[in-house]
């Protein structure tokens, strides 16, 4: 049960569990010992994470602010995808001299991937199901 501040031990547990799963998935991909993969793995992880977070967000908007949607956001969004993606490794690679094109391309394509994910989840008109045309959506 959430307190007045919005804190919930249950939601914290969902974030921790999801984070462990997402981090394990990222670690598994980072352990693949193929030289070209080592250069591309972090951008691939971050682009895939951006796409999936866009899809998740779009789907959750369709369902409104329910307790199930909040739990899904905490587990999948903050937990799994937060643990899976890795801005810190991306920033370190850029600081260590990764290709400028790879660095800029990852940043730009990450935004594009999130937009594509939102569009996929929201449907052909870019609106959540059941929303009034032209109404503001989160």
RODO-934090 format. One record per residue: residue number from 1; residue in one letter; x, y, z of N, C-alpha, C in turn. Coordinates in Angstrom, 2 decimals. Layout:
// residues N
resi=NUM, resn=A, n_px=X, n_py=Y, n_pz=Z, ca_px=X, ca_py=Y, ca_pz=Z, c_px=X, c_py=Y, c_pz=Z
...
This chain:
// residues 138
resi=1, resn=X, n_px=0.84, n_py=-1.18, n_pz=0.00, ca_px=0.00, ca_py=0.00, ca_pz=0.00, c_px=0.89, c_py=1.24, c_pz=0.00
resi=2, resn=X, n_px=0.54, n_py=2.24, n_pz=-0.78, ca_px=1.32, ca_py=3.48, ca_pz=-0.89, c_px=1.01, c_py=4.41, c_pz=0.26
resi=3, resn=X, n_px=2.03, n_py=5.12, n_pz=0.72, ca_px=1.82, ca_py=6.12, ca_pz=1.75, c_px=1.40, c_py=7.42, c_pz=1.08
resi=4, resn=X, n_px=1.18, n_py=8.46, n_pz=1.89, ca_px=0.79, ca_py=9.76, ca_pz=1.35, c_px=1.83, c_py=10.30, c_pz=0.37
resi=5, resn=X, n_px=3.10, n_py=10.00, n_pz=0.58, ca_px=4.15, ca_py=10.50, ca_pz=-0.30, c_px=4.19, c_py=9.77, c_pz=-1.64
resi=6, resn=X, n_px=3.44, n_py=8.70, n_pz=-1.76, ca_px=3.43, ca_py=7.92, ca_pz=-2.99, c_px=4.39, c_py=6.75, c_pz=-2.96
resi=7, resn=X, n_px=5.17, n_py=6.63, n_pz=-1.88, ca_px=6.11, ca_py=5.52, ca_pz=-1.77, c_px=5.35, c_py=4.22, c_pz=-1.53
resi=8, resn=X, n_px=5.83, n_py=3.18, n_pz=-2.17, ca_px=5.22, ca_py=1.87, ca_pz=-2.01, c_px=6.32, c_py=0.82, c_pz=-2.00
resi=9, resn=X, n_px=6.36, n_py=0.02, n_pz=-0.93, ca_px=7.33, ca_py=-1.07, ca_pz=-0.87, c_px=7.10, c_py=-2.05, c_pz=-2.01
resi=10, resn=X, n_px=5.85, n_py=-2.27, n_pz=-2.36, ca_px=5.54, ca_py=-3.20, ca_pz=-3.45, c_px=6.11, c_py=-2.69, c_pz=-4.77
resi=11, resn=X, n_px=5.94, n_py=-1.39, n_pz=-5.04, ca_px=6.48, ca_py=-0.84, ca_pz=-6.28, c_px=8.00, c_py=-0.83, c_pz=-6.27
resi=12, resn=X, n_px=8.59, n_py=-0.58, n_pz=-5.11, ca_px=10.05, ca_py=-0.65, ca_pz=-5.00, c_px=10.52, c_py=-2.07, c_pz=-5.32
resi=13, resn=X, n_px=9.80, n_py=-3.05, n_pz=-4.81, ca_px=10.14, ca_py=-4.45, ca_pz=-5.11, c_px=10.04, c_py=-4.75, c_pz=-6.59
resi=14, resn=X, n_px=9.02, n_py=-4.19, n_pz=-7.25, ca_px=8.89, ca_py=-4.38, ca_pz=-8.70, c_px=10.06, c_py=-3.75, c_pz=-9.45
resi=15, resn=X, n_px=10.49, n_py=-2.57, n_pz=-9.03, ca_px=11.63, ca_py=-1.90, ca_pz=-9.67, c_px=12.90, c_py=-2.72, c_pz=-9.47
resi=16, resn=X, n_px=13.12, n_py=-3.20, n_pz=-8.26, ca_px=14.33, ca_py=-3.98, ca_pz=-7.96, c_px=14.35, c_py=-5.27, c_pz=-8.77
resi=17, resn=X, n_px=13.24, n_py=-6.00, n_pz=-8.78, ca_px=13.17, ca_py=-7.25, ca_pz=-9.53, c_px=13.34, c_py=-6.99, c_pz=-11.02
resi=18, resn=X, n_px=12.62, n_py=-6.01, n_pz=-11.55, ca_px=12.74, ca_py=-5.67, ca_pz=-12.97, c_px=14.15, c_py=-5.21, c_pz=-13.32
resi=19, resn=X, n_px=14.75, n_py=-4.41, n_pz=-12.44, ca_px=16.11, ca_py=-3.93, ca_pz=-12.67, c_px=17.11, c_py=-5.07, c_pz=-12.73
resi=20, resn=X, n_px=16.94, n_py=-6.06, n_pz=-11.87, ca_px=17.83, ca_py=-7.22, ca_pz=-11.88, c_px=17.71, c_py=-7.98, c_pz=-13.20
resi=21, resn=X, n_px=16.49, n_py=-8.14, n_pz=-13.67, ca_px=16.29, ca_py=-8.86, ca_pz=-14.95, c_px=16.86, c_py=-8.08, c_pz=-16.12
resi=22, resn=X, n_px=16.61, n_py=-6.76, n_pz=-16.16, ca_px=17.12, ca_py=-5.94, ca_pz=-17.24, c_px=18.63, c_py=-5.88, c_pz=-17.25
resi=23, resn=X, n_px=19.23, n_py=-5.77, n_pz=-16.07, ca_px=20.69, ca_py=-5.73, ca_pz=-15.97, c_px=21.30, c_py=-7.06, c_pz=-16.39
resi=24, resn=X, n_px=20.66, n_py=-8.15, n_pz=-16.03, ca_px=21.15, ca_py=-9.47, ca_pz=-16.44, c_px=21.08, c_py=-9.63, c_pz=-17.95
resi=25, resn=X, n_px=20.01, n_py=-9.14, n_pz=-18.57, ca_px=19.89, ca_py=-9.21, ca_pz=-20.03, c_px=21.00, c_py=-8.39, c_pz=-20.69
resi=26, resn=X, n_px=21.24, n_py=-7.18, n_pz=-20.17, ca_px=22.31, ca_py=-6.34, ca_pz=-20.73, c_px=23.67, c_py=-7.01, c_pz=-20.56
resi=27, resn=X, n_px=23.93, n_py=-7.55, n_pz=-19.39, ca_px=25.21, ca_py=-8.22, ca_pz=-19.13, c_px=25.41, c_py=-9.39, c_pz=-20.08
resi=28, resn=X, n_px=24.34, n_py=-10.13, n_pz=-20.33, ca_px=24.44, ca_py=-11.24, ca_pz=-21.27, c_px=24.83, c_py=-10.78, c_pz=-22.66
resi=29, resn=X, n_px=24.24, n_py=-9.69, n_pz=-23.11, ca_px=24.59, ca_py=-9.16, ca_pz=-24.43, c_px=26.01, c_py=-8.60, c_pz=-24.46
resi=30, resn=X, n_px=26.45, n_py=-8.00, n_pz=-23.37, ca_px=27.81, ca_py=-7.45, ca_pz=-23.30, c_px=28.87, c_py=-8.54, c_pz=-23.29
resi=31, resn=X, n_px=28.50, n_py=-9.75, n_pz=-22.88, ca_px=29.46, ca_py=-10.85, ca_pz=-22.80, c_px=29.69, c_py=-11.57, c_pz=-24.12
resi=32, resn=X, n_px=28.91, n_py=-11.25, n_pz=-25.14, ca_px=29.10, ca_py=-11.88, ca_pz=-26.45, c_px=30.44, c_py=-11.40, c_pz=-27.00
resi=33, resn=X, n_px=31.35, n_py=-12.34, n_pz=-27.22, ca_px=32.74, ca_py=-12.00, ca_pz=-27.57, c_px=32.97, c_py=-11.99, c_pz=-29.08
resi=34, resn=X, n_px=32.27, n_py=-11.14, n_pz=-29.79, ca_px=32.48, ca_py=-10.96, ca_pz=-31.23, c_px=32.95, c_py=-9.52, c_pz=-31.40
resi=35, resn=X, n_px=34.15, n_py=-9.30, n_pz=-31.99, ca_px=34.73, ca_py=-7.96, ca_pz=-32.02, c_px=33.80, c_py=-6.86, c_pz=-32.55
resi=36, resn=X, n_px=33.14, n_py=-7.06, n_pz=-33.67, ca_px=32.27, ca_py=-6.00, ca_pz=-34.20, c_px=31.08, c_py=-5.76, c_pz=-33.26
resi=37, resn=X, n_px=30.61, n_py=-6.80, n_pz=-32.60, ca_px=29.50, ca_py=-6.68, ca_pz=-31.65, c_px=29.89, c_py=-5.79, c_pz=-30.48
resi=38, resn=X, n_px=31.14, n_py=-5.89, n_pz=-30.02, ca_px=31.59, ca_py=-5.08, ca_pz=-28.89, c_px=31.49, c_py=-3.59, c_pz=-29.19
resi=39, resn=X, n_px=31.64, n_py=-3.20, n_pz=-30.44, ca_px=31.52, ca_py=-1.80, ca_pz=-30.82, c_px=30.06, c_py=-1.36, c_pz=-30.87
resi=40, resn=X, n_px=29.19, n_py=-2.26, n_pz=-31.28, ca_px=27.79, ca_py=-1.91, ca_pz=-31.53, c_px=26.82, c_py=-2.26, c_pz=-30.41
resi=41, resn=X, n_px=27.24, n_py=-3.06, n_pz=-29.44, ca_px=26.31, ca_py=-3.59, ca_pz=-28.46, c_px=25.64, c_py=-2.50, c_pz=-27.62
resi=42, resn=X, n_px=26.37, n_py=-1.50, n_pz=-27.17, ca_px=25.76, ca_py=-0.47, ca_pz=-26.33, c_px=24.74, c_py=0.36, c_pz=-27.12
resi=43, resn=X, n_px=25.07, n_py=0.81, n_pz=-28.34, ca_px=24.03, ca_py=1.50, ca_pz=-29.11, c_px=22.80, c_py=0.61, c_pz=-29.39
resi=44, resn=X, n_px=23.02, n_py=-0.65, n_pz=-29.70, ca_px=21.90, ca_py=-1.56, ca_pz=-29.96, c_px=21.02, c_py=-1.68, c_pz=-28.72
resi=45, resn=X, n_px=21.64, n_py=-1.86, n_pz=-27.57, ca_px=20.89, ca_py=-1.97, ca_pz=-26.31, c_px=20.08, c_py=-0.70, c_pz=-26.07
resi=46, resn=X, n_px=20.72, n_py=0.45, n_pz=-26.21, ca_px=20.02, ca_py=1.71, ca_pz=-25.93, c_px=18.92, c_py=2.01, c_pz=-26.94
resi=47, resn=X, n_px=19.15, n_py=1.69, n_pz=-28.22, ca_px=18.10, ca_py=1.92, ca_pz=-29.22, c_px=16.92, c_py=0.98, c_pz=-29.00
resi=48, resn=X, n_px=17.20, n_py=-0.28, n_pz=-28.72, ca_px=16.13, ca_py=-1.23, ca_pz=-28.44, c_px=15.37, c_py=-0.81, c_pz=-27.18
resi=49, resn=X, n_px=16.10, n_py=-0.37, n_pz=-26.16, ca_px=15.45, ca_py=0.09, ca_pz=-24.94, c_px=14.57, c_py=1.30, c_pz=-25.18
resi=50, resn=X, n_px=15.03, n_py=2.24, n_pz=-26.00, ca_px=14.22, ca_py=3.41, ca_pz=-26.34, c_px=12.95, c_py=3.03, c_pz=-27.07
resi=51, resn=X, n_px=13.07, n_py=2.11, n_pz=-28.03, ca_px=11.90, ca_py=1.63, ca_pz=-28.77, c_px=10.91, c_py=0.96, c_pz=-27.83
resi=52, resn=X, n_px=11.40, n_py=0.07, n_pz=-26.99, ca_px=10.51, ca_py=-0.66, ca_pz=-26.07, c_px=9.88, c_py=0.26, c_pz=-25.03
resi=53, resn=X, n_px=10.62, n_py=1.25, n_pz=-24.56, ca_px=10.04, ca_py=2.20, ca_pz=-23.61, c_px=8.96, c_py=3.03, c_pz=-24.28
resi=54, resn=X, n_px=9.16, n_py=3.39, n_pz=-25.55, ca_px=8.11, ca_py=4.09, ca_pz=-26.29, c_px=6.86, c_py=3.24, c_pz=-26.42
resi=55, resn=X, n_px=7.03, n_py=1.96, n_pz=-26.77, ca_px=5.88, ca_py=1.05, ca_pz=-26.88, c_px=5.18, c_py=0.93, c_pz=-25.53
resi=56, resn=X, n_px=5.95, n_py=0.71, n_pz=-24.48, ca_px=5.37, ca_py=0.57, ca_pz=-23.15, c_px=4.58, c_py=1.81, c_pz=-22.75
resi=57, resn=X, n_px=5.17, n_py=2.96, n_pz=-22.96, ca_px=4.51, ca_py=4.21, ca_pz=-22.60, c_px=3.22, c_py=4.39, c_pz=-23.38
resi=58, resn=X, n_px=3.28, n_py=4.12, n_pz=-24.69, ca_px=2.08, ca_py=4.23, ca_pz=-25.51, c_px=0.98, c_py=3.28, c_pz=-25.06
resi=59, resn=X, n_px=1.35, n_py=2.06, n_pz=-24.71, ca_px=0.35, ca_py=1.09, ca_pz=-24.25, c_px=-0.23, c_py=1.50, c_pz=-22.90
resi=60, resn=X, n_px=0.62, n_py=2.00, n_pz=-22.02, ca_px=0.13, ca_py=2.38, ca_pz=-20.69, c_px=-0.79, c_py=3.59, c_pz=-20.75
resi=61, resn=X, n_px=-0.54, n_py=4.49, n_pz=-21.68, ca_px=-1.43, ca_py=5.65, ca_pz=-21.85, c_px=-2.83, c_py=5.17, c_pz=-22.24
resi=62, resn=X, n_px=-2.89, n_py=4.12, n_pz=-23.04, ca_px=-4.18, ca_py=3.57, ca_pz=-23.45, c_px=-5.00, c_py=3.07, c_pz=-22.26
resi=63, resn=X, n_px=-4.29, n_py=2.58, n_pz=-21.24, ca_px=-4.98, ca_py=1.96, ca_pz=-20.10, c_px=-5.26, c_py=2.93, c_pz=-18.96
resi=64, resn=X, n_px=-4.78, n_py=4.15, n_pz=-19.07, ca_px=-5.04, ca_py=5.13, ca_pz=-18.03, c_px=-4.18, c_py=4.90, c_pz=-16.81
resi=65, resn=X, n_px=-4.42, n_py=5.66, n_pz=-15.78, ca_px=-3.61, ca_py=5.61, ca_pz=-14.57, c_px=-4.24, c_py=4.65, c_pz=-13.57
resi=66, resn=X, n_px=-4.15, n_py=3.38, n_pz=-13.88, ca_px=-4.67, ca_py=2.35, ca_pz=-12.98, c_px=-3.54, c_py=1.78, c_pz=-12.14
resi=67, resn=X, n_px=-3.88, n_py=1.04, n_pz=-11.12, ca_px=-2.84, ca_py=0.43, ca_pz=-10.29, c_px=-2.03, c_py=-0.59, c_pz=-11.08
resi=68, resn=X, n_px=-2.67, n_py=-1.30, n_pz=-12.00, ca_px=-1.94, ca_py=-2.25, ca_pz=-12.85, c_px=-0.99, c_py=-1.54, c_pz=-13.80
resi=69, resn=X, n_px=-1.42, n_py=-0.40, n_pz=-14.35, ca_px=-0.56, ca_py=0.37, ca_pz=-15.24, c_px=0.64, c_py=0.93, c_pz=-14.48
resi=70, resn=X, n_px=0.42, n_py=1.42, n_pz=-13.26, ca_px=1.53, ca_py=1.93, ca_pz=-12.44, c_px=2.51, c_py=0.81, c_pz=-12.12
resi=71, resn=X, n_px=2.00, n_py=-0.36, n_pz=-11.77, ca_px=2.87, ca_py=-1.49, ca_pz=-11.47, c_px=3.66, c_py=-1.91, c_pz=-12.71
resi=72, resn=X, n_px=3.01, n_py=-1.94, n_pz=-13.86, ca_px=3.70, ca_py=-2.29, ca_pz=-15.11, c_px=4.77, c_py=-1.26, c_pz=-15.44
resi=73, resn=X, n_px=4.47, n_py=0.02, n_pz=-15.23, ca_px=5.45, ca_py=1.09, ca_pz=-15.49, c_px=6.66, c_py=0.91, c_pz=-14.59
resi=74, resn=X, n_px=6.43, n_py=0.61, n_pz=-13.31, ca_px=7.53, ca_py=0.43, ca_pz=-12.37, c_px=8.38, c_py=-0.79, c_pz=-12.73
resi=75, resn=X, n_px=7.72, n_py=-1.92, n_pz=-13.00, ca_px=8.45, ca_py=-3.16, ca_pz=-13.28, c_px=9.16, c_py=-3.10, c_pz=-14.63
resi=76, resn=X, n_px=8.40, n_py=-2.82, n_pz=-15.70, ca_px=8.98, ca_py=-2.87, ca_pz=-17.04, c_px=9.75, c_py=-1.61, c_pz=-17.41
resi=77, resn=X, n_px=9.19, n_py=-0.44, n_pz=-17.11, ca_px=9.83, ca_py=0.81, ca_pz=-17.50, c_px=11.03, c_py=1.15, c_pz=-16.65
resi=78, resn=X, n_px=10.77, n_py=1.44, n_pz=-15.37, ca_px=11.86, ca_py=1.82, ca_pz=-14.47, c_px=12.78, c_py=0.65, c_pz=-14.19
resi=79, resn=X, n_px=12.21, n_py=-0.53, n_pz=-13.98, ca_px=13.00, ca_py=-1.71, ca_pz=-13.63, c_px=13.72, c_py=-2.34, c_pz=-14.80
resi=80, resn=X, n_px=12.98, n_py=-3.12, n_pz=-15.61, ca_px=13.60, ca_py=-3.89, ca_pz=-16.69, c_px=14.34, c_py=-2.99, c_pz=-17.68
resi=81, resn=X, n_px=13.65, n_py=-2.01, n_pz=-18.24, ca_px=14.29, ca_py=-1.18, ca_pz=-19.26, c_px=15.31, c_py=-0.22, c_pz=-18.67
resi=82, resn=X, n_px=15.08, n_py=0.23, n_pz=-17.43, ca_px=16.09, ca_py=1.05, ca_pz=-16.77, c_px=17.37, c_py=0.27, c_pz=-16.51
resi=83, resn=X, n_px=17.24, n_py=-1.00, n_pz=-16.15, ca_px=18.41, ca_py=-1.86, ca_pz=-15.94, c_px=19.05, c_py=-2.29, c_pz=-17.25
resi=84, resn=X, n_px=18.24, n_py=-2.44, n_pz=-18.28, ca_px=18.73, ca_py=-2.90, ca_pz=-19.58, c_px=19.54, c_py=-1.83, c_pz=-20.30
resi=85, resn=X, n_px=19.00, n_py=-0.62, n_pz=-20.36, ca_px=19.70, ca_py=0.44, ca_pz=-21.08, c_px=20.85, c_py=0.96, c_pz=-20.22
resi=86, resn=X, n_px=21.78, n_py=1.65, n_pz=-20.87, ca_px=22.97, ca_py=2.06, ca_pz=-20.14, c_px=23.53, c_py=3.37, c_pz=-20.67
resi=87, resn=X, n_px=23.01, n_py=4.45, n_pz=-20.15, ca_px=23.51, ca_py=5.77, ca_pz=-20.55, c_px=24.95, c_py=5.96, c_pz=-20.08
resi=88, resn=X, n_px=25.28, n_py=5.47, n_pz=-18.89, ca_px=26.62, ca_py=5.69, ca_pz=-18.36, c_px=27.69, c_py=5.04, c_pz=-19.23
resi=89, resn=X, n_px=27.44, n_py=3.83, n_pz=-19.73, ca_px=28.41, ca_py=3.18, ca_pz=-20.61, c_px=28.49, c_py=3.91, c_pz=-21.94
resi=90, resn=X, n_px=27.35, n_py=4.36, n_pz=-22.44, ca_px=27.32, ca_py=5.16, ca_pz=-23.67, c_px=28.15, c_py=6.43, c_pz=-23.50
resi=91, resn=X, n_px=27.97, n_py=7.13, n_pz=-22.38, ca_px=28.72, ca_py=8.36, ca_pz=-22.12, c_px=30.21, c_py=8.07, c_pz=-21.99
resi=92, resn=X, n_px=30.57, n_py=6.99, n_pz=-21.34, ca_px=31.98, ca_py=6.63, ca_pz=-21.18, c_px=32.61, c_py=6.31, c_pz=-22.55
resi=93, resn=X, n_px=31.90, n_py=5.56, n_pz=-23.38, ca_px=32.42, ca_py=5.26, ca_pz=-24.71, c_px=32.64, c_py=6.54, c_pz=-25.51
resi=94, resn=X, n_px=31.72, n_py=7.48, n_pz=-25.41, ca_px=31.87, ca_py=8.76, ca_pz=-26.11, c_px=33.08, c_py=9.51, c_pz=-25.57
resi=95, resn=X, n_px=33.26, n_py=9.52, n_pz=-24.25, ca_px=34.38, ca_py=10.22, ca_pz=-23.64, c_px=35.72, c_py=9.57, c_pz=-24.00
resi=96, resn=X, n_px=35.69, n_py=8.26, n_pz=-24.22, ca_px=36.91, ca_py=7.54, ca_pz=-24.56, c_px=37.21, c_py=7.58, c_pz=-26.06
resi=97, resn=X, n_px=36.42, n_py=8.32, n_pz=-26.82, ca_px=36.74, ca_py=8.51, ca_pz=-28.22, c_px=35.99, c_py=7.64, c_pz=-29.20
resi=98, resn=X, n_px=34.81, n_py=7.15, n_pz=-28.83, ca_px=34.00, ca_py=6.42, ca_pz=-29.80, c_px=33.74, c_py=7.33, c_pz=-30.99
resi=99, resn=X, n_px=33.50, n_py=6.75, n_pz=-32.11, ca_px=33.22, ca_py=7.51, ca_pz=-33.33, c_px=32.16, c_py=8.59, c_pz=-33.07
resi=100, resn=X, n_px=32.43, n_py=9.78, n_pz=-33.56, ca_px=31.46, ca_py=10.88, ca_pz=-33.42, c_px=30.13, c_py=10.49, c_pz=-34.05
resi=101, resn=X, n_px=30.19, n_py=9.82, n_pz=-35.19, ca_px=28.96, ca_py=9.41, ca_pz=-35.88, c_px=28.18, c_py=8.38, c_pz=-35.06
resi=102, resn=X, n_px=28.91, n_py=7.47, n_pz=-34.43, ca_px=28.25, ca_py=6.47, ca_pz=-33.59, c_px=27.59, c_py=7.14, c_pz=-32.38
resi=103, resn=X, n_px=28.30, n_py=8.09, n_pz=-31.78, ca_px=27.76, ca_py=8.79, ca_pz=-30.61, c_px=26.54, c_py=9.62, c_pz=-30.97
resi=104, resn=X, n_px=26.67, n_py=10.47, n_pz=-31.98, ca_px=25.54, ca_py=11.32, ca_pz=-32.39, c_px=24.40, c_py=10.49, c_pz=-32.96
resi=105, resn=X, n_px=24.75, n_py=9.48, n_pz=-33.74, ca_px=23.72, ca_py=8.62, ca_pz=-34.34, c_px=22.91, c_py=7.90, c_pz=-33.29
resi=106, resn=X, n_px=23.58, n_py=7.43, n_pz=-32.24, ca_px=22.87, ca_py=6.74, ca_pz=-31.16, c_px=21.91, c_py=7.68, c_pz=-30.46
resi=107, resn=X, n_px=22.34, n_py=8.90, n_pz=-30.20, ca_px=21.47, ca_py=9.87, ca_pz=-29.52, c_px=20.26, c_py=10.21, c_pz=-30.38
resi=108, resn=X, n_px=20.48, n_py=10.50, n_pz=-31.65, ca_px=19.37, ca_py=10.87, ca_pz=-32.54, c_px=18.46, c_py=9.67, c_pz=-32.79
resi=109, resn=X, n_px=19.05, n_py=8.53, n_pz=-33.08, ca_px=18.23, ca_py=7.35, ca_pz=-33.36, c_px=17.49, c_py=6.86, c_pz=-32.12
resi=110, resn=X, n_px=18.03, n_py=7.14, n_pz=-30.92, ca_px=17.33, ca_py=6.78, ca_pz=-29.69, c_px=16.01, c_py=7.53, c_pz=-29.57
resi=111, resn=X, n_px=16.02, n_py=8.80, n_pz=-29.92, ca_px=14.78, ca_py=9.60, ca_pz=-29.91, c_px=13.82, c_py=9.07, c_pz=-30.97
resi=112, resn=X, n_px=14.36, n_py=8.78, n_pz=-32.15, ca_px=13.52, ca_py=8.24, ca_pz=-33.24, c_px=12.92, c_py=6.90, c_pz=-32.81
resi=113, resn=X, n_px=13.71, n_py=6.04, n_pz=-32.19, ca_px=13.21, ca_py=4.73, ca_pz=-31.75, c_px=12.08, c_py=4.89, c_pz=-30.74
resi=114, resn=X, n_px=12.23, n_py=5.83, n_pz=-29.80, ca_px=11.17, ca_py=6.06, ca_pz=-28.81, c_px=9.91, c_py=6.58, c_pz=-29.49
resi=115, resn=X, n_px=10.07, n_py=7.48, n_pz=-30.47, ca_px=8.90, ca_py=7.99, ca_pz=-31.21, c_px=8.22, c_py=6.88, c_pz=-32.00
resi=116, resn=X, n_px=9.00, n_py=6.01, n_pz=-32.62, ca_px=8.43, ca_py=4.88, ca_pz=-33.37, c_px=7.67, c_py=3.97, c_pz=-32.40
resi=117, resn=X, n_px=8.26, n_py=3.71, n_pz=-31.24, ca_px=7.58, ca_py=2.88, ca_pz=-30.25, c_px=6.26, c_py=3.47, c_pz=-29.81
resi=118, resn=X, n_px=6.25, n_py=4.78, n_pz=-29.55, ca_px=5.00, ca_py=5.45, ca_pz=-29.18, c_px=3.98, c_py=5.33, c_pz=-30.30
resi=119, resn=X, n_px=4.40, n_py=5.56, n_pz=-31.53, ca_px=3.50, ca_py=5.49, ca_pz=-32.68, c_px=2.93, c_py=4.08, c_pz=-32.84
resi=120, resn=X, n_px=3.78, n_py=3.08, n_pz=-32.68, ca_px=3.31, ca_py=1.69, ca_pz=-32.80, c_px=2.25, c_py=1.38, c_pz=-31.75
resi=121, resn=X, n_px=2.48, n_py=1.83, n_pz=-30.54, ca_px=1.55, ca_py=1.52, ca_pz=-29.46, c_px=0.29, c_py=2.36, c_pz=-29.51
resi=122, resn=X, n_px=0.39, n_py=3.56, n_pz=-30.03, ca_px=-0.77, ca_py=4.46, ca_pz=-30.03, c_px=-1.67, c_py=4.26, c_pz=-31.24
resi=123, resn=X, n_px=-1.21, n_py=3.60, n_pz=-32.25, ca_px=-2.06, ca_py=3.33, ca_pz=-33.39, c_px=-1.83, c_py=4.30, c_pz=-34.53
resi=124, resn=X, n_px=-2.60, n_py=4.16, n_pz=-35.60, ca_px=-2.35, ca_py=4.89, ca_pz=-36.84, c_px=-2.51, c_py=6.40, c_pz=-36.73
resi=125, resn=X, n_px=-3.29, n_py=6.89, n_pz=-35.80, ca_px=-3.50, ca_py=8.33, ca_pz=-35.70, c_px=-2.65, c_py=8.96, c_pz=-34.60
resi=126, resn=X, n_px=-1.82, n_py=8.17, n_pz=-33.94, ca_px=-0.95, ca_py=8.69, ca_pz=-32.91, c_px=-1.65, c_py=9.06, c_pz=-31.62
resi=127, resn=X, n_px=-2.87, n_py=8.59, n_pz=-31.44, ca_px=-3.64, ca_py=8.91, ca_pz=-30.24, c_px=-3.93, c_py=7.64, c_pz=-29.47
resi=128, resn=X, n_px=-3.92, n_py=7.70, n_pz=-28.16, ca_px=-4.31, ca_py=6.52, ca_pz=-27.40, c_px=-5.77, c_py=6.18, c_pz=-27.67
resi=129, resn=X, n_px=-6.07, n_py=4.91, n_pz=-27.64, ca_px=-7.46, ca_py=4.48, ca_pz=-27.83, c_px=-8.35, c_py=5.12, c_pz=-26.80
resi=130, resn=X, n_px=-9.50, n_py=5.57, n_pz=-27.22, ca_px=-10.47, ca_py=6.13, ca_pz=-26.31, c_px=-10.25, c_py=7.59, c_pz=-26.01
resi=131, resn=X, n_px=-9.19, n_py=8.21, n_pz=-26.56, ca_px=-8.99, ca_py=9.64, ca_pz=-26.28, c_px=-9.77, c_py=10.47, c_pz=-27.27
resi=132, resn=X, n_px=-10.18, n_py=11.63, n_pz=-26.82, ca_px=-10.89, ca_py=12.54, ca_pz=-27.72, c_px=-9.89, c_py=13.14, c_pz=-28.69
resi=133, resn=X, n_px=-10.25, n_py=13.23, n_pz=-29.95, ca_px=-9.35, ca_py=13.81, ca_pz=-30.95, c_px=-8.98, c_py=15.22, c_pz=-30.54
resi=134, resn=X, n_px=-7.67, n_py=15.49, n_pz=-30.52, ca_px=-7.21, ca_py=16.83, ca_pz=-30.18, c_px=-7.01, c_py=17.05, c_pz=-28.68
resi=135, resn=X, n_px=-7.44, n_py=16.08, n_pz=-27.86, ca_px=-7.25, ca_py=16.25, ca_pz=-26.41, c_px=-5.80, c_py=16.01, c_pz=-26.07
resi=136, resn=X, n_px=-5.31, n_py=16.70, n_pz=-25.09, ca_px=-3.92, ca_py=16.52, ca_pz=-24.66, c_px=-3.77, c_py=15.17, c_pz=-24.00
resi=137, resn=X, n_px=-2.67, n_py=14.46, n_pz=-24.33, ca_px=-2.37, ca_py=13.20, ca_pz=-23.70, c_px=-0.96, c_py=13.27, c_pz=-23.15
resi=138, resn=X, n_px=-0.69, n_py=12.54, n_pz=-22.08, ca_px=0.66, ca_py=12.58, ca_pz=-21.49, c_px=1.69, c_py=11.93, c_pz=-22.36
